[in-house]
Amino acid sequence: MQQINTTKPGFSWLLKMAWRDGKASKRKLLLFMASIVLGIAAVVSIQSFGENLQDNIALQSKSLMGADYTIDINHPPSERVTEIMDSLGIDSREISFTSMAAFPNKTGTKFVSVRGIDGGFPFYGEFETTPKSAGIDYQDQNGALVDATVMLQLDLAVGDSIKIGEITLPILGKLTQAPGSSSLFGAIAPPVIIPYKFIEQTGLIQTGSRINYDYYFVADRNTDLKLLDEKIDPQLDKEDADLDTHLSTSERLGRRYENFGKFLNLVAFIALLLGCVGIASAINIYIKEKLKSVAVLKCLGASRKQSFLIFLIQVAFIGLLSGILGSILGVILQYAFPVILEGLLPVEIALSISGRVIFAGIILGVLMSVLFALYPLVGTLYVSPLQVLRVQENTGSKSRKELLGISVLIILFLFLFSFWLLRNWQYSLSFIGGVLVTFAILAGVAKVFMNLIRKFFPDSWSFVSRQSLRNLFRPQNQTLILILAIGIGTFLISTLYFSKDLLLAQATLENNNTSANMILLDVQTNQTKNIAETIESQDLPVLEDIPIVTMRVQNINGRSVNEIREDSTSTINGWILSHEFRVTYRDSLIASESIENGEWIPESKNSPLIPISVSTNFAEDAKVKVGDKVTFNVQGVLMNTEIASTRLVDWGRMQTNFSIVFPKGILEQAPQFHVMTTQVPDAKKSAEIQQILVSNYPNVSILDLRQVLSIIEGLLDKIGWIINFMAFFSILTGIIVLLGAVRTSKYQRIKESVLLRTIGAKSSQILKIAALEYIYLGVLGSLSGILLSLISSLLLAWLAFETTFIPSWVPFGVLFPGITLLVLIIGLANSRSVIKNPPLQVLRRESI
């Protein structure tokens, strides 16, 4: 007698079944895969590029600084600072300031950053010059290194001369790269390097001049730079000096580009979340179609666990494949970032493939697929074998504990992933909370809509209109799923678009034909009258003549600066205690200011407490309010003041704004210098007035805002392009998700459409029914998503960007009709096979 093999099917059988079923349904899963691939690609490309940027900054931090650590101060070092530096052993020193440079035998002038250096600086990296020897010999040859761009603009050559203040030096080389120079500031004030010994001879070290003193050090091999920073920096802070190590420079640069990275990470998270929506909607409908297959498996003896695992393995494999494809696409995409970000990065990026990020992307693909498929997959556990014989599908009751557990896992996954990207648990919680509230509202809208149609059903309407409405609330309807998919997709796309507009609005400069476009800095009091006459003689207006007095905070509400520094519990920002404030006096507000609290005092003479106005950021950082007392040290003279008002200052406007403003009648006799502004019509007039002023007043620095604005606007245009590019990337993902959600709904509409055609419905009627149904869904889902995004963007502008939110018409005028039309087109495309082929042929093909 032959023995019957009763061994239960093993894992290999589950794999074969999952493969066979997936292979037969591959067309239905392509869009499902596409949404995962794009989401993973965004994450992998952004994370991999971010790691490369941080690694390159860390590796090149010494070359960026030129030394192991520096001490910098914006006034001559005190005796205590000198003692500390002598104990450390100064290896090189520098004095730097901005000034106008003239070029004998040339017609141009240029606002430059003059750097007087001695010693062997840079100790890491080098001055990249043409010829190369110039970067090494310039001190011995008593010449200057001039920024290569300036030499190109003014048609200068090696051997020409440069005049800075009272000295004229030969140009020994073109300077293309210099450690310690900021690329952005270098675009506005290009560097000119001269020997240290000529600084005093320029005659430009005067009252009001902004002079920086830098001292460079090379550390011993055994020096712990972090310990040195912790020990020495607090002592230097008391003397208004600062110590920076190349490690802190690396960290600071990393933080500077971290904010930009946060926006990119937010885009990646939105792209991935859209992918999750696509997975949830596609798998939900896909699994519903497989319920009869599950019932057949159970009739043949498969257990609940086996039938569940077949589809779980299928989904996990799709997630694995999507994760691999998305990671490959992400690696390719990251190579576009250095090109896109050219000019915005502090270092040259040597790209490498991050195995950790790729592995994370693959795992992410599997986790996304499995977690967001678990909810519909749980339904397979409760399918009865009798489902094969039932006409109406019945998935049975699902366990609330299982569904609650899956929901907790999904929320936890989203929170951990957003925290990994955003590095801020408050932002992560807020974002997840907002998404959950949006889901709840959209689900509520769908439920209310279905109940209202059922309650107030228009029985008098035509057959086509009634049938399209009944499809929205009949058994196995797709209203909730599609409104959630369309609504959340539109919500994320619209929120990203509104946020993009907020960012781009902040990345713009105000410029008009009546505002100042030339600023004269460091004008001495005895020069103001003559300079004003010179400007007016050229038929140009003197728009502003602003007196400036330098001062420091002496005490706040009776507590001295030193006492506050030593108080470890103090929350007053350190810059308030060490900053040299440039203060003005006037009797009225300017266009960029508005009073937030208190009263503006235009003039004061004999008051024991001088009423002043401070900006809101000063009040916040100094922890003061209206009525508080602040004593200032004005070059040895103490002035007791009382805060009479706080002003909201728009620092983004190209205007001379001040943190502290005194009333008239107080500072007129204090040592001061002036800033004057004018408006020049064109480049020719700008060059003429600069030539006259530089030759007669070499101490005056002239900032031509026409050049600066063109430089900054170029950078802002690049930033805007990046924001638009990343927004488009997520919008494309959202469209893929909508395609997937509506496309997969096709497989639930086939039988109803075939039955209608079988009982005599015309093709035109079936198309009209489908068209009306998808129009209802598209309008309701997209309009709900846009309205919710309007609220979320308003909160984002108020809480995160701290700016006024002016809604764009694009989401309403383009996204709303565009998404509705897209849903309609895909929906009608779903019905094409029903119209073109006989009903029996359609049923046979769709059941395969």
Buried (B, 14 or more C-beta within 10 A) or exposed (E): EEEEEEEEEEEEEBBEBBBEBBEEBEEBBEBBBBBBBBBBBBBBBBBBBBBBBBBBBBEBBBBBBBBBBBBBBBBEBBEEBBEBBEEBEBBBBBBBBBBBBBBEEBEBBBBBBBBBBBBEBBBBBBBBBBEEEBBBBBBEBBBBBBBBBBBEEBEBEBEBBBBBBEBEBBBBBBBBBBBBBEEEEBBBBBBBBBBBEBBEEBEBBEEBBBBBBBBBBBBEEEBEBEEBBEEBBEBBBBBBBBBBBBBBBBBEBBEEBBEBBBBBBBBBBBBBBBBBBBBBBBBBBBBBBBBBBBBBBBBEEBEBEBBBBBBBBBBBBBBBBBBBBBBBBBBEBBEEBBEEBEEBBBBEBEBEEBEEBBEBBBEBBBBBBBBBBBBBBBBBBBBBBEBBEEEEBBBEEBEEEBEEEBEEBBBEBBBEBBBBBBEEEEBBEBBBEBBEEBBEBBBEBBBEBBEEBEEEEEEEEEEBBBBBBBBBBEEEBBBBBBBBBBBBBBBBBBBBBBBBBBBBBEBEEEEEEEBBBBBBBBBBEEBBEEBBEBBEEEEBEBBBBBBBBBBBBBBBEEEBBEEBBEEEEBEBBEEBBBBEBBBBBBEEBBEBBEBBBBEBBEEBEEBEBBBBBBBBBBBEBBBBEBEBBBBBBBEEEEBBBBBBBBBEBEEBBBBBBBBBBBBBBBBEEBBBBBBBBBBBEEEEBBBBBBBBBBEEBBBBBBBBBBBBBEEBBEBBEBBBEBBBEBBBBBBBBBBBBBBBBBBBBBBBBBBBBBEBBEEEBEEEBBBBBBBBBBBBBBBBBBBBBBBBBBBBBEEBBEEEBEBEBEBBEBBBEEBBEBBBBBBBBBBBEBBEBBBEBEBEEBBEEBEE
